[in-house]
Amino acid sequence: MTEAKPIYKVIFINQNNVYEIYAKNVAQSNLLGFIEVEELIFGEKSSVVVDPGEERLKSEFTSVKRSYIPIHSIIRIDEVIKEGVAKVKDLGDKANNITPFPTGIYPAPKERL
């Protein structure tokens, strides 16, 4: 029996929105400070009910082969058993409740005397 390939749920902040996407591959990028996300998964096209949030994501990521997300924008990455519905949520006034990681990766240089 072959083991099923893992599916990852990636939640991140982008332009005052919280994105929740599903992908087959997530890895540390060769670009310093970025996470590489490949093979995005969206719901089946044959479903009768259309979710506007998922449709918005489908149109935004239509021709995207690989996406690089800044590490400080990522809230959480989970390995899940089954993909769910991709979503975009507006933070609105909730933006004050989320504290992003510090933007600098390296500490500020010390002044020489």
Sequence and secondary structure as in RCSB ss.txt:
>XXXX:A:sequence
MTEAKPIYKVIFINQNNVYEIYAKNVAQSNLLGFIEVEELIFGEKSSVVVDPGEERLKSEFTSVKRSYIPIHSII
RIDEVIKEGVAKVKDLGDKANNITPFPTGIYPAPKERL
>XXXX:A:secstr
      EEEEEEEETTEEEEEEEEEEEE SSTTEEEEEEEE   TT SS  HHHHHHHHHTTT SEEEEEGGGEE
EEEEESS    EEEE GGGGGG     S SS       
